[in-house]
Amino acid sequence: MDTVLAEAAMRTLMASGWHPDRNERTLALELVKQVQKKQKRRRESVAEAFPCLMDVLARYGGLEVFNYGPGVTAHRENFFLVPSRGMVSRGVLDELQDISLEEERFFPLGVIPEIHSKLLLSELGKVVLYGPNGYFLMGVDMNGALNNLILGVEPDYFSE
């Protein structure tokens, strides 16, 4: 069951150019290709896209959300849902898969530049933040993660 997108999150996303019926499959495919091209240039194995990723990127991919300021329990930060900006090493992707109870695969989703953190999406839909202080679960699905990012809700550690 998907988390409901909060009204405040919806307003912030719409101010960033998003609309509720967005479904840009061509953009999703292009965003995945950009990541895979960079991975090849780094001479790393290429991460394969999965259905959940394509759905999320078709709905939210490419958005740049400017949302800086105090939040509910954490400071709100600007974030960009551009997978090529959220790239991490193959080692990080493998480590995430190892610590995940379901051993699910992950794919870069975006970046929170001010806190030097990356957003990654699991094949089961979880959004994990990877930064200097470790791994954090931003949401069990994309809507939950967006609510937490936009409203400024502190995430839990990602360890299962």
HELIX and SHEET records of a PDB file:
HELIX    1   1 GLU A    7  ALA A   15  1                                   9    
HELIX    2   2 ARG A   25  ARG A   41  1                                  17    
HELIX    3   3 PRO A   51  TYR A   60  1                                  10    
HELIX    4   4 PRO A   83  GLY A   86  5                                   4    
HELIX    5   5 ARG A   90  ILE A   99  1                                  10    
HELIX    6   6 PRO A  113  ILE A  115  5                                   3    
HELIX    7   7 MET A  142  LEU A  151  1                                  10    
SHEET    1   A 2 GLU A  64  VAL A  65  0                                        
SHEET    2   A 2 PHE A  79  PHE A  80 -1                                        
SHEET    1   B 5 PHE A 106  ILE A 112  0                                        
SHEET    2   B 5 SER A 117  SER A 122 -1                                        
SHEET    3   B 5 VAL A 127  GLY A 131 -1                                        
SHEET    4   B 5 GLY A 134  GLY A 139 -1                                        
SHEET    5   B 5 ASP A 156  TYR A 157 -1                                        
END                                                                             
